[in-house]
Amino acid sequence: MNKDDIKKLNAEALEEQIAPVKYEIDGHEIKLSPTIVKRFITGGQEITESEYKLFVELCIARKLNPFLKEVHLIKYSDTSTAQIVVGKDAIVKRAVTHKSFNGRQQGVIVKTEDGKIEYRNGALVIEGETLVGGWARVYRKGWDYPVETAVSLKEAIQTKGDGKPNTNWANRPATMVEKVALVRALREAFVEDVGGLIDEDEAWQNMNNKPTGSVVETTVQVDPTTGEVEVQPVQKKKKSLDDI
């Protein structure tokens, strides 16, 4: 019996042991099972029982819909630990629809040509200026002061294995760092609803040291506007995960 046969038997055993889970979001029924998660969420990559249960429990507890790409289960190899990643839009949506949400402001921090540090609304950086970071301010009803965050670009920027910024951060650093600051402020202001949710930028930080081995080759794309992560399986071969 080869390795693939063993994996198939393990997957079938897991499917038999665990009944499908159903829950509702806004009147729509969501059904998850190990087979459904493997087929539609992980792009065919095998997951363990504990990884499946953690993913499902988070979906139910936070009312996240994986089919709308609000939450993702990303696994690069049989030996790596699956990452549960929440899209930025899902975090923002849950916070701004909270009954106590009372507004937000966000933008970028730039160093102007004359050397002054400026907190600017939006993500506009003029030629000749230096992008320093992002900032956000979130207001909650009943609180005397807003939650404020400031994030350094150097701290937040995500890089590939060669140390260079990944595509989104290389092409849209102002937009990306602004969203990082906003998500952090929203999580602090509404910890009961979005606290502990890991977005794709933090997931990339956790996967900086990726193992090598036999993996299902995937393309991972993060939409810079919505923060959604899309994982598409290609084929199986031996490669370094830094190539992804």
C-alpha positions as CSV (number, residue, x, y, z in Angstrom):
1,M,0.0,0.0,0.0
2,N,1.5,3.3,-1.1
3,K,1.3,6.7,0.6
4,D,-1.6,7.9,-1.5
5,D,-3.6,4.8,-0.6
6,I,-3.0,5.4,3.1
7,K,-4.1,9.0,2.8
8,K,-7.2,8.0,1.0
9,L,-8.1,5.5,3.8
10,N,-7.4,8.1,6.5
11,A,-9.7,10.5,4.7
12,E,-12.5,8.0,4.3
13,A,-12.2,7.0,8.0
14,L,-12.4,10.6,9.0
15,E,-15.5,11.1,6.9
16,E,-17.2,8.1,8.5
17,Q,-16.3,9.2,12.1
18,I,-17.5,12.8,11.8
19,A,-21.0,13.8,10.9
20,P,-21.6,16.8,8.6
21,V,-22.0,20.1,10.5
22,K,-24.8,22.5,9.6
23,Y,-25.2,26.1,10.8
24,E,-27.0,29.3,9.6
25,I,-25.8,32.7,8.6
26,D,-28.4,35.3,7.7
27,G,-31.0,32.6,7.0
28,H,-28.7,30.6,4.7
29,E,-27.7,27.1,5.7
30,I,-24.0,26.2,5.6
31,K,-23.0,22.5,5.5
32,L,-19.4,21.4,6.2
33,S,-17.8,17.9,6.3
34,P,-14.2,16.7,5.9
35,T,-14.9,16.0,2.2
36,I,-16.5,19.3,1.5
37,V,-13.7,21.2,3.3
38,K,-11.0,19.2,1.4
39,R,-12.8,19.7,-2.0
40,F,-13.8,23.3,-1.8
41,I,-11.7,24.9,0.9
42,T,-8.2,23.4,0.9
43,G,-8.0,22.8,-2.8
44,G,-7.6,19.0,-2.3
45,Q,-5.0,19.1,0.5
46,E,-5.5,16.5,3.2
47,I,-6.3,17.8,6.8
48,T,-6.3,16.2,10.2
49,E,-9.3,15.7,12.4
50,S,-8.1,18.4,14.8
51,E,-7.5,20.9,11.9
52,Y,-11.0,20.2,10.6
53,K,-12.6,20.6,14.0
54,L,-10.8,23.9,14.8
55,F,-11.8,25.3,11.4
56,V,-15.5,24.3,11.8
57,E,-15.7,25.5,15.3
58,L,-14.3,28.9,14.3
59,C,-16.8,29.2,11.4
60,I,-19.7,28.4,13.7
61,A,-18.6,30.6,16.6
62,R,-17.8,33.6,14.4
63,K,-20.5,32.9,11.8
64,L,-18.1,32.9,8.9
65,N,-19.0,31.6,5.5
66,P,-16.0,29.8,3.8
67,F,-17.9,29.7,0.5
68,L,-17.9,33.5,0.4
69,K,-14.2,33.4,1.1
70,E,-14.6,35.0,4.5
71,V,-12.4,32.3,6.0
72,H,-9.8,30.0,4.5
73,L,-8.0,26.8,5.6
74,I,-4.6,26.8,4.0
75,K,-2.2,23.9,4.1
76,Y,0.9,23.6,2.0
77,S,2.2,20.1,2.8
78,D,1.4,16.9,4.7
79,T,3.8,17.9,7.5
80,S,2.9,21.5,7.9
81,T,0.1,22.8,10.2
82,A,-2.9,24.2,8.5
83,Q,-3.5,27.9,8.8
84,I,-7.0,29.3,9.5
85,V,-7.0,32.7,7.7
86,V,-9.8,35.3,7.9
87,G,-10.3,37.8,5.0
88,K,-10.0,41.4,6.0
89,D,-13.4,42.2,4.7
90,A,-15.0,39.6,7.0
91,I,-13.3,41.3,10.0
92,V,-14.3,44.8,8.9
93,K,-17.9,43.6,8.2
94,R,-18.3,42.1,11.6
95,A,-17.0,45.1,13.4
96,V,-18.9,47.8,11.5
97,T,-22.2,46.0,11.9
98,H,-21.7,45.8,15.6
99,K,-24.4,47.7,17.5
100,S,-21.8,49.7,19.3
101,F,-19.8,50.7,16.2
102,N,-19.7,54.5,16.0
103,G,-17.4,55.3,13.0
104,R,-13.8,54.9,11.9
105,Q,-10.9,56.8,10.3
106,Q,-7.8,55.4,8.7
107,G,-4.9,56.4,6.5
108,V,-1.2,56.4,5.9
109,I,1.8,57.9,7.7
110,V,4.2,59.6,5.3
111,K,7.4,61.6,5.5
112,T,7.1,64.6,3.3
113,E,9.9,66.0,1.2
114,D,10.7,68.6,3.9
115,G,11.1,65.8,6.5
116,K,7.8,66.3,8.3
117,I,5.8,63.2,9.5
118,E,2.1,63.5,8.4
119,Y,-0.9,61.4,9.3
120,R,-3.0,61.5,6.1
121,N,-6.5,60.2,5.4
122,G,-6.6,57.5,2.7
123,A,-3.7,55.9,0.9
124,L,-2.3,58.8,-1.1
125,V,1.5,59.0,-1.3
126,I,2.9,61.7,-3.6
127,E,6.1,61.1,-5.6
128,G,9.1,62.2,-3.5
129,E,7.4,61.3,-0.2
130,T,8.3,58.3,1.9
131,L,5.6,55.9,3.1
132,V,6.3,55.2,6.8
133,G,3.2,53.3,8.0
134,G,-0.5,53.3,8.5
135,W,-2.9,54.5,11.2
136,A,-6.5,54.0,12.2
137,R,-9.0,55.3,14.7
138,V,-12.1,53.4,15.7
139,Y,-15.0,54.8,17.7
140,R,-17.3,52.8,19.9
141,K,-20.5,54.0,21.5
142,G,-20.2,54.4,25.3
143,W,-16.4,54.7,25.2
144,D,-14.8,58.1,26.1
145,Y,-11.9,57.6,23.8
146,P,-11.4,55.9,20.4
147,V,-9.1,53.0,19.8
148,E,-6.0,54.2,17.9
149,T,-3.3,52.2,16.2
150,A,-0.2,53.2,14.2
151,V,1.6,50.5,12.2
152,S,5.2,50.7,10.9
153,L,5.5,49.7,7.2
154,K,8.7,47.9,8.1
155,E,6.9,45.8,10.7
156,A,3.9,45.0,8.6
157,I,5.3,44.4,5.1
158,Q,5.2,40.8,3.9
159,T,8.1,39.3,2.0
160,K,8.9,36.3,0.0
161,G,11.6,33.8,0.7
162,D,14.2,36.0,-1.0
163,G,13.4,38.9,1.3
164,K,11.6,40.9,-1.4
165,P,8.1,42.2,-0.8
166,N,5.4,40.0,-2.2
167,T,3.3,41.2,-5.1
168,N,0.6,43.1,-3.3
169,W,3.0,44.8,-0.9
170,A,5.4,45.7,-3.8
171,N,2.6,47.2,-5.9
172,R,0.2,48.7,-3.3
173,P,2.1,49.2,0.0
174,A,0.0,52.2,1.0
175,T,-3.3,50.4,0.6
176,M,-2.0,47.3,2.4
177,V,-0.5,49.0,5.4
178,E,-3.6,51.2,5.8
179,K,-5.8,48.0,6.0
180,V,-3.4,46.4,8.5
181,A,-3.8,49.4,10.8
182,L,-7.6,49.4,10.4
183,V,-8.0,45.7,11.1
184,R,-5.8,45.9,14.3
185,A,-7.9,48.8,15.6
186,L,-11.2,47.0,14.9
187,R,-10.0,43.9,16.7
188,E,-9.0,45.9,19.8
189,A,-12.3,47.8,19.8
190,F,-14.5,44.7,19.2
191,V,-12.5,41.9,20.8
192,E,-15.6,40.0,21.6
193,D,-16.5,39.6,17.9
194,V,-13.3,39.7,16.0
195,G,-10.6,39.2,18.6
196,G,-8.2,36.4,17.8
197,L,-9.1,36.2,14.1
198,I,-5.9,36.0,12.0
199,D,-5.9,37.8,8.7
200,E,-3.7,36.9,5.7
201,D,-0.9,39.3,6.6
202,E,-0.4,37.7,10.0
203,A,-0.7,34.2,8.4
204,W,2.2,35.1,6.0
205,Q,4.3,36.2,9.0
206,N,3.6,32.8,10.7
207,M,4.7,31.0,7.5
208,N,8.0,32.8,6.8
209,N,10.0,29.6,7.4
210,K,8.2,27.2,5.1
211,P,9.3,23.6,4.8
212,T,10.2,21.9,1.6
213,G,8.8,18.6,0.4
214,S,6.2,16.9,-1.7
215,V,3.2,19.3,-1.8
216,V,0.1,20.0,-3.8
217,E,1.4,23.0,-5.8
218,T,-0.9,26.0,-5.3
219,T,-1.3,29.5,-6.4
220,V,-2.2,31.8,-3.5
221,Q,-3.6,35.2,-4.4
222,V,-4.8,37.9,-2.0
223,D,-7.1,40.6,-3.4
224,P,-5.6,43.9,-2.3
225,T,-9.1,45.6,-2.1
226,T,-11.1,42.9,-0.3
227,G,-8.3,41.1,1.5
228,E,-9.7,37.7,0.2
229,V,-7.3,34.8,-0.2
230,E,-7.8,32.4,-3.1
231,V,-6.0,29.1,-3.2
232,Q,-6.0,27.1,-6.5
233,P,-4.5,23.6,-6.7
234,V,-2.4,22.9,-9.8
235,Q,-0.5,19.6,-9.6
236,K,1.6,17.5,-7.3
237,K,5.4,17.7,-7.4
238,K,8.5,18.2,-5.3
239,K,9.2,21.8,-4.7
240,S,10.1,24.5,-2.2
241,L,7.1,26.4,-0.7
242,D,9.0,29.6,-1.3
243,D,8.1,29.2,-4.9
244,I,4.4,29.6,-4.2
